[in-house]
Amino acid sequence: QVQLVESGGGLVQAGGSLRLSCAASSTFFTINTMGWYRQAPGKQRELVAAITRSGSTNYADSVKGRFTISRDNALNTVYLQMNKLKPEDTAVYYCKSEVGFSAYWGRGTQVTVSS
């Protein structure tokens, strides 16, 4: 029913920027809340940012003021603009979409921030 494709990950120096994109497809149902999560090796997956269809946002405290989430409803695409990146931001970033009562995940994209 739903597939998500992430792009934009890579290697960047501390203080630099990256922009992640996630294009979602849903055959019959409206995609509601979309978000970005991340998981570092040996750590639990955590919420980075989420955005509702109407544009309400929620951010983890660790990224407030540095990351911005946005979406294009016509394209069913969610973006994560990441500025002033820190080494502790290094993780696999996953896109999540909520459709009806179910949640769907992308396969993840690696973000590595060097000192």
N, C-alpha and C positions, 0 to 999 in steps of 0.2 A: 504493500500500500504506500509506504513512504520510504524514500531514499534521500540521504544527505551526503553531499560531496564537499569536503573542505579543501581550501587552498590558501597559500600565503605564508606558510611556516618557513622557517629557515634559521640561519645563523646570523646573529647581529651583535655588535659591540654594545657594552653597557652604555646607556644614555641614548641609544638609537631607537628606531621605530620600526614597526611592522604592522601590516594590515591583513587580518584574516577574513576570509569570505566563506560562507556556507550556503550553497544552493540546495534547497529542499524541493522535493516533488511529492505531491499527494494526488492520487487519481480522483478521488471523490470527496474528500473531506477538507474543511478549512484548517489551516495550520494556525494554532493559537500562539501560546508563549514559545519563544525561541531563546536559546541561551548558549553560553560558552562555559565549559568546565575544563579543569586541568588536573593532571595527575603526574606527579614527580615519582621517580623510582622509589619504591618502598613506602610511599605515602598514599593516603586515601584521596579519592577524587573529590574535588571541591568546586563549588560554584564560583565563577569569576564574574559573570554578568548575565542578566536576563532582561528580556524586553517583551512586553505584551503586544498584541496586534494594534492596540490604540497608542502605543508609544511609551507607556510607563516603564521605567527602568529600575533595576536593582543591581548594586555592585558589592563585591567583597570589599571590606575595609582596606585591604592591602593594595587595591588597585584604584581606589577613588582618587580622582584628580589626574590620573595618568592614562586610564583606558576609557574608551567611549564605545558603547554598543549602539548600533542602528540597524534598521531593516528597511527593505523595499518590499512591500506587500504584493505588488504586482508581479515581482519576480520571485517571490518566496525566498528571498535571500537575506541573511543576517550577516552583519559585519562587526568586526572588533578592531578598532584602531588602538594600537598599543604604543604609547610614547614613554620616553624616559625609562626604558626597560632596565631591569636590574637582574643580576645573576640568579636571584631567587625566583624569578619569573620562569626560569627554565622548566619545561614540562611538556607533556603531550597535551595538546588542546583539543577538546572534543566539542562538536556541535550537537545540541539537543533540541528537538522539536516536539511539541505536544499536540496531538491530534485526537480529538475526542477524549476518551479515558486512557489513552496510551501515550507512551513516550518513546521516541526513536532517537537513536544515536548514530553519529558519523563514526568513521573508523579512526579519526584523530590525525593531527598534523603536529610534527615536532617543532618546538620553538626552543632554541638554544641561545642564551645570552652570555657572552664571554666578558671577562673582567678587563 
